[in-house]
Amino acid sequence: MRRRSGSVIHRIIMCCLMPAMTAVWPGIVMAQETPTDNTVPTGRFTIGTGMGFHAGTADGAVFGLFLDGEYHLDQHLSIGPLLQLGVSSDLFLTGLSGQIKYTMKTPALPGVIPYLEGGVGFMVIDADRPGRDDDVGFLVPFGGGFDVELGKNVLLGTAVLLNYTSADVSGQPPIFMSWLFGLRFRLSG
């Protein structure tokens, strides 16, 4: 039995650096603008990156990285992709889904933006332990969270997702939880 620890470390480094460099650079320029009310014009794009963990996987709690994007159909409704990665010494999760998000106004707290989201996609589970097969299955993530405006175009947020997957790997329950926190950037439209 051969360990692929170098491969796992390489994956972790690539998964950390690429999203951070892609998302942080444009946000530095946009961070100088002041906060407004929590409405987003129709047709605007938002990108985000975050980290956290996935709990209840075949390997217990594993480190998680998240990338998302959204296109705002109106000030409350947006659609876009969500990429979830989970990494441990013996497990690599990759989930890609199309999400729909409903944001709510909070007149008492204009800089806080709560939301609910859900979607559908697929998940690939790569397990390196004997007796665990790799598998691909459907993924249905749903949950909610909130963002806090740091500037007109920069948001700091957190979310909790429950993920249902049909991927059949020994020790992997059909539902696991993901918690993330990170930065999101509204792109000029």
Secondary structure, 3 states (H helix, E strand, C coil): CCCCHHHHHHHHHHHHHHHHHHHHHHHHHHCCCCCCCCCCCCCCEEEEEEEEEEEEECCEEEEEEEEEEEEECCCCEEEEEEEEEEECCCEEEEEEEEEEEEECCCCCCCCEEEEEEEEEEEEEEEECCCCCCCEEEEEEEEEEEEEEEEECCEEEEEEEEEEEECCCCCCCCCEEEEEEEEEEEECCC
